[in-house]
Every structure is written in structure tokens, then in C-alpha cells.
């Protein structure tokens, strides 16, 4: 395909989106510029931070490193496809409950990565959560809050780690 722009169609959050794009268009560019999906963020532009993470056939991928044409015929899920304001996913509820999204820049990638983890391992332990989210950088440092949110979303108790407010998950002072 190429060098001229090509017509393609992506399945984004359960809806077919048709558009024309140059062959070198990344999935991230296509989502943000052609599909009106702004959850995935362009942060490092080299798949090192997790800000652009989306689910491709239920597996987390860095959308900044994948060509849109390579996603044709595959199911793309962004944070917008995980829950809604009226019907949030339990993971999204737990993220809010634990204040695991301060500036919010990492949140879409963290949520999609954590959702993929919970789909393949419904009750991960803290080490499995840390490993699954190791590619997602949070510039605010809310990692304990994020880990606790994933634990609670999986039906487990939070760990006793300090949160950003200096309180442990059970409410006591650290």
C-alpha cells in the first residue's frame, strides 16, 4: 500500500470507523485525528511511557508504534470503550475512589493496561500488578493508589501502602 493515502476501516470501541490515511499513519494518530478518540495520549512517542496504550484484540499495545493499517480488521479498545459516565467499569470506580489519577495524563494507558491484566488474571497479586503496569509511567507518582485500585477492582483488599495524602489504604496515618 502506498505511497498514496489509502482508505481503511478500524473497529474502535465496537464501532466501525472509515477514513483515509497515509500508509505511515500510526494507530495513535488515526485514533486521535481520524476517529475522534482522545483518550490515548502522545507522550514520549517511542512506546516508553504507556500513555498511548490501547487494547488490540484485548492485548495492550503502544499505539504510537503501530501503523493504523496494521490494526485493520482487529478490535481496538481505548479507555473510552471500557466504561461510560453512566455505567463505569469497576476499575474506573476504584481509580476514582483511590484518587489514582491526579493530573490524569497516564490514566487512559494505566486503565487499559490494568483492564488487560484483569481480563487474563481476575485476582492478581501486588507483584503481578506491578509487573503488568511497569510500562506505564505516572508523573504524579500515584503508584500505590493505582495498585490499590486494581486490587479493589479485582475484589481484593487494598495493601497498607501510603497514598498521596499520607494515609494508608485503611485510613490511618502512615
N, C-alpha and C positions, 0 to 999 in steps of 0.2 A: 504494500500500500504506500502511496506517496509518489512524488513529493507533494502533490496537491492535497488540500483538505479532503477528508472523507466523511461520509455520513455514518454514524454509528448509533447504537441504542444501548443504554445501560438500564439494568434493573436496580433502581436506587430506592431503598426503604419500601420495597414492594410495588413501586410504580415504574413503568417504562418511561424513559426519558430519551427522546431522539434529538440529536444535534449534529452539527458539522464541526469537525476539529482537525487541526493539522496532526499528522502521524506522531509527532513528538510531544503532543499534549499529555501531561501527566494526569493520572486519575484525580489527584488533588485539584489541579486547575479545572478539569472538567466538572467536578462536583461543585466547586465554588463559583465558576464563571458561566457554566452552561446549564447546571441543574439547580441553581439557587439553593444549594445546601452549604451553609457556612459553619457548621459545627467543627469539622476538621480544620485545623489551623496550620498555616505555613510558618514554621518557627525556625528550624535550622536548615531546612531544605536539603538534608542529607541522611534522613532516617536515623538520627542520633538522639532525638528527644521525645518521640512518641506523640507530639502534638497533632500529627496528621493521621493518626491511627484510625482505620476503619475496619470493619469485618468484611472479608471477601469469602463468600461461602462459609461463614461462621468462623473464620480464622483471622486473627489480627494481622494486618499488613500496613506498612508505611505507604500511604497513598502518594507521597511526594516522589517515590522511587519507582512507581509502576505506571506504565503507559495506559491511558484510558482505553485504547483499542484492545489491550490485553485483558481487560475486565469485561469485554463484550460477552454476553451470554452467561455471566456469573452474577450471583446475588451480592449486591453491595449494601451494607448496613452501616449507617452513620449513627451518631448519638441521637439524631432526630428520629431515627427509626426504632429506638429502644423503648421509649415511653412517651407519653404526652402529658400536658399540664393537667388534664382531667383524669388521666389514668397512668400515673408514673410507675415505672418499674421499681420493685423493692430496692434495687441497688441505688437508684436515684433518690429515693426517700431516705435511705441510710446515709448517702453522701451529704444530703442537706442536714440531717439530724446531727451528724458528727462535724459539721462545718468543715467538710473536706474539700472545699472549693473556694478559697479566698479570692484570688484575682480571677479565677475561672479559666485561665488560658490553657492549662493542662487537662481540665475536666473532661472534654469530649474524648480525648485519647485514653485517659485513665478509665472512664466508664466503659468504652468499647473493649479495652483490653481485659478489664475485670469481668465484663459480661461473657467474653470468650472463655475465660478461666472457669467461671461458674457453670457454663454450659458443659464443659468437659469434666469438671470436678465440682459437684454441688456443695461439698463441705471441705474446702481446702484449709490446711493449717496455715499458720502465720508465715512459715518459711516458704510454702508454696505460693502464697500471695505475693510475698516479696520478690520471689523469682519471676513470677508472671508479669509483675509490674516494673521489673528492673529497667526496662527500656523507656519508661515514662518519667520524664523529669518534671518536678514541681518546683517552680522558682520560689514559691512561698514556704516550702518545706513542711507541708501538712501531711507527710507520710504516715505518722501514727493515726491520724484521723481517717485517712484513706484506708489503711489496713483494717481499722476497726469497722468502718462502713462495710467493707467486703465481708468481714466476719459476720456482722449482724445480718446483712442481706442473705447470707447462707444459713441463717438460723442458729448461729453460734453466739456465744458471749464475747464481748469485746475484751481485749487484753488490757492489763493495767499499765499502759504507757502514757506519759504526759501528752496532753493535747496542746494546741497552740495557746490555749488560755491558762496553761499551767495547772490544769486539773486532770486527774486521772479519769479514765472512762467511766468509773463508778461515781464520780463527782467529788471525791476527796482531793485535797491538795497534794501535789507531787513533792 
